[in-house]
Every structure is written in structure tokens, then in C-alpha cells.
Amino acid sequence: MGKKSELSVEQRTQLMLRMLNKEEPVAQIARRAGIAEATLYRWRDEFINAGKQALKGRGADTLAAKETARLNAQLAERDQVIGELTLANCILKKLSGGSP
């Protein structure tokens, strides 16, 4: 595993913009920055994926939040039912003389 780059986010962003705008060859950008070409390509992919996520807008986040809230409510309801059934089971065992 290679060492972690010491370039700031702003420096990485500038490298990505130079690369995407094809201002100079990728090999030259990598050489000047002191990093591997593969690193630049990985950063490019991460840069583009982050942009895609940002362009999805807040609607996608809102839908995910609503779904999470709905699932959490279902879990809470099931936990309550399980608790009630466990309590009822314990009471029935005690009344029938079974082991606690």
C-alpha cells in the first residue's frame, strides 16, 4: 500500500480540473504533483462520483431519510411487541409452574 498524499483538497481539485480540461497530459500532471498516474485516475473517479451524488439533489436524501424513519418506526413497534410477548411468556410460565 502506498503512502498517503500530502496534497490539500484544493490542490487535488486543481489537478482534477487540469486533468478533466485536458490542459496537459495526465503523465505530466502526475509527474509535477509527485504522484502516480493511477492515483490521479482514482481521484478522478472519486471526484466524478461525488459530483453525481451532489447533482442528485436533496430529494434523494429526503427519500432516504423518510425510508430510514419508516424502518426505525417498524423496528420500534416490533421491539415493543417482542417485549410484551416476552413478559406474557414469563407470566404464563410462572402460572403453569414451569421453570423461570
CNS distance restraints for C-alpha pairs under 8 A (distance, minus, plus):
assign (resid   5 and name CA) (resid  35 and name CA) 7.75 0.50 0.50
assign (resid   7 and name CA) (resid  11 and name CA) 5.87 0.50 0.50
assign (resid   7 and name CA) (resid  12 and name CA) 6.36 0.50 0.50
assign (resid   8 and name CA) (resid  12 and name CA) 6.24 0.50 0.50
assign (resid   9 and name CA) (resid  13 and name CA) 6.06 0.50 0.50
assign (resid  10 and name CA) (resid  14 and name CA) 6.23 0.50 0.50
assign (resid  11 and name CA) (resid  15 and name CA) 6.28 0.50 0.50
assign (resid  12 and name CA) (resid  16 and name CA) 6.20 0.50 0.50
assign (resid  12 and name CA) (resid  43 and name CA) 7.97 0.50 0.50
assign (resid  13 and name CA) (resid  17 and name CA) 6.19 0.50 0.50
assign (resid  14 and name CA) (resid  18 and name CA) 6.16 0.50 0.50
assign (resid  15 and name CA) (resid  19 and name CA) 6.06 0.50 0.50
assign (resid  15 and name CA) (resid  29 and name CA) 7.07 0.50 0.50
assign (resid  16 and name CA) (resid  20 and name CA) 5.97 0.50 0.50
assign (resid  16 and name CA) (resid  40 and name CA) 7.56 0.50 0.50
assign (resid  16 and name CA) (resid  43 and name CA) 7.48 0.50 0.50
assign (resid  16 and name CA) (resid  44 and name CA) 6.12 0.50 0.50
assign (resid  16 and name CA) (resid  47 and name CA) 7.65 0.50 0.50
assign (resid  17 and name CA) (resid  21 and name CA) 5.87 0.50 0.50
assign (resid  18 and name CA) (resid  22 and name CA) 5.98 0.50 0.50
assign (resid  18 and name CA) (resid  23 and name CA) 5.33 0.50 0.50
assign (resid  18 and name CA) (resid  24 and name CA) 7.04 0.50 0.50
assign (resid  18 and name CA) (resid  29 and name CA) 7.91 0.50 0.50
assign (resid  19 and name CA) (resid  23 and name CA) 6.51 0.50 0.50
assign (resid  19 and name CA) (resid  24 and name CA) 6.99 0.50 0.50
assign (resid  19 and name CA) (resid  25 and name CA) 7.44 0.50 0.50
assign (resid  19 and name CA) (resid  26 and name CA) 6.23 0.50 0.50
assign (resid  19 and name CA) (resid  29 and name CA) 7.37 0.50 0.50
assign (resid  22 and name CA) (resid  26 and name CA) 7.99 0.50 0.50
assign (resid  24 and name CA) (resid  28 and name CA) 6.68 0.50 0.50
assign (resid  24 and name CA) (resid  29 and name CA) 6.76 0.50 0.50
assign (resid  25 and name CA) (resid  29 and name CA) 6.43 0.50 0.50
assign (resid  26 and name CA) (resid  30 and name CA) 6.09 0.50 0.50
assign (resid  26 and name CA) (resid  37 and name CA) 6.72 0.50 0.50
assign (resid  26 and name CA) (resid  40 and name CA) 7.84 0.50 0.50
assign (resid  27 and name CA) (resid  31 and name CA) 6.06 0.50 0.50
assign (resid  27 and name CA) (resid  37 and name CA) 6.14 0.50 0.50
assign (resid  28 and name CA) (resid  32 and name CA) 6.13 0.50 0.50
assign (resid  29 and name CA) (resid  33 and name CA) 6.20 0.50 0.50
assign (resid  30 and name CA) (resid  34 and name CA) 5.92 0.50 0.50
assign (resid  30 and name CA) (resid  35 and name CA) 5.15 0.50 0.50
assign (resid  30 and name CA) (resid  36 and name CA) 5.80 0.50 0.50
assign (resid  30 and name CA) (resid  37 and name CA) 5.47 0.50 0.50
assign (resid  30 and name CA) (resid  40 and name CA) 6.85 0.50 0.50
assign (resid  31 and name CA) (resid  35 and name CA) 6.32 0.50 0.50
assign (resid  31 and name CA) (resid  36 and name CA) 7.43 0.50 0.50
assign (resid  35 and name CA) (resid  39 and name CA) 6.65 0.50 0.50
assign (resid  35 and name CA) (resid  40 and name CA) 7.55 0.50 0.50
assign (resid  36 and name CA) (resid  40 and name CA) 6.74 0.50 0.50
assign (resid  37 and name CA) (resid  41 and name CA) 6.37 0.50 0.50
assign (resid  38 and name CA) (resid  42 and name CA) 6.15 0.50 0.50
assign (resid  39 and name CA) (resid  43 and name CA) 6.12 0.50 0.50
assign (resid  40 and name CA) (resid  44 and name CA) 6.04 0.50 0.50
assign (resid  41 and name CA) (resid  45 and name CA) 6.29 0.50 0.50
assign (resid  42 and name CA) (resid  46 and name CA) 6.31 0.50 0.50
assign (resid  43 and name CA) (resid  47 and name CA) 5.89 0.50 0.50
assign (resid  44 and name CA) (resid  48 and name CA) 6.12 0.50 0.50
assign (resid  45 and name CA) (resid  49 and name CA) 6.10 0.50 0.50
assign (resid  46 and name CA) (resid  50 and name CA) 6.07 0.50 0.50
assign (resid  47 and name CA) (resid  51 and name CA) 6.30 0.50 0.50
assign (resid  48 and name CA) (resid  52 and name CA) 6.26 0.50 0.50
assign (resid  49 and name CA) (resid  53 and name CA) 6.31 0.50 0.50
assign (resid  50 and name CA) (resid  54 and name CA) 6.26 0.50 0.50
assign (resid  51 and name CA) (resid  55 and name CA) 6.20 0.50 0.50
assign (resid  52 and name CA) (resid  56 and name CA) 6.42 0.50 0.50
assign (resid  53 and name CA) (resid  57 and name CA) 7.51 0.50 0.50
assign (resid  56 and name CA) (resid  60 and name CA) 6.38 0.50 0.50
assign (resid  57 and name CA) (resid  61 and name CA) 7.45 0.50 0.50
assign (resid  58 and name CA) (resid  62 and name CA) 6.06 0.50 0.50
assign (resid  59 and name CA) (resid  63 and name CA) 6.17 0.50 0.50
assign (resid  60 and name CA) (resid  64 and name CA) 6.19 0.50 0.50
assign (resid  61 and name CA) (resid  65 and name CA) 6.05 0.50 0.50
assign (resid  62 and name CA) (resid  66 and name CA) 6.12 0.50 0.50
assign (resid  63 and name CA) (resid  67 and name CA) 6.15 0.50 0.50
assign (resid  64 and name CA) (resid  68 and name CA) 6.08 0.50 0.50
assign (resid  65 and name CA) (resid  69 and name CA) 6.11 0.50 0.50
assign (resid  66 and name CA) (resid  70 and name CA) 6.12 0.50 0.50
assign (resid  67 and name CA) (resid  71 and name CA) 6.16 0.50 0.50
assign (resid  68 and name CA) (resid  72 and name CA) 6.07 0.50 0.50
assign (resid  69 and name CA) (resid  73 and name CA) 6.18 0.50 0.50
assign (resid  70 and name CA) (resid  74 and name CA) 6.34 0.50 0.50
assign (resid  71 and name CA) (resid  75 and name CA) 6.22 0.50 0.50
assign (resid  72 and name CA) (resid  76 and name CA) 6.18 0.50 0.50
assign (resid  73 and name CA) (resid  77 and name CA) 6.19 0.50 0.50
assign (resid  74 and name CA) (resid  78 and name CA) 6.17 0.50 0.50
assign (resid  75 and name CA) (resid  79 and name CA) 6.04 0.50 0.50
assign (resid  76 and name CA) (resid  80 and name CA) 6.24 0.50 0.50
assign (resid  77 and name CA) (resid  81 and name CA) 6.34 0.50 0.50
assign (resid  78 and name CA) (resid  82 and name CA) 6.06 0.50 0.50
assign (resid  79 and name CA) (resid  83 and name CA) 6.10 0.50 0.50
assign (resid  80 and name CA) (resid  84 and name CA) 6.23 0.50 0.50
assign (resid  81 and name CA) (resid  85 and name CA) 6.11 0.50 0.50
assign (resid  82 and name CA) (resid  86 and name CA) 6.01 0.50 0.50
assign (resid  83 and name CA) (resid  87 and name CA) 6.20 0.50 0.50
assign (resid  84 and name CA) (resid  88 and name CA) 6.16 0.50 0.50
assign (resid  85 and name CA) (resid  89 and name CA) 5.99 0.50 0.50
assign (resid  86 and name CA) (resid  90 and name CA) 6.25 0.50 0.50
assign (resid  87 and name CA) (resid  91 and name CA) 6.31 0.50 0.50
assign (resid  88 and name CA) (resid  92 and name CA) 6.17 0.50 0.50
assign (resid  89 and name CA) (resid  93 and name CA) 6.17 0.50 0.50
assign (resid  90 and name CA) (resid  94 and name CA) 6.31 0.50 0.50
assign (resid  90 and name CA) (resid 100 and name CA) 6.84 0.50 0.50
assign (resid  91 and name CA) (resid  95 and name CA) 6.22 0.50 0.50
assign (resid  92 and name CA) (resid  96 and name CA) 6.07 0.50 0.50
assign (resid  93 and name CA) (resid  97 and name CA) 6.12 0.50 0.50
assign (resid  93 and name CA) (resid  98 and name CA) 4.92 0.50 0.50
assign (resid  93 and name CA) (resid  99 and name CA) 6.69 0.50 0.50
assign (resid  93 and name CA) (resid 100 and name CA) 6.57 0.50 0.50
assign (resid  94 and name CA) (resid  98 and name CA) 5.92 0.50 0.50
assign (resid  94 and name CA) (resid  99 and name CA) 7.23 0.50 0.50
assign (resid  94 and name CA) (resid 100 and name CA) 6.48 0.50 0.50
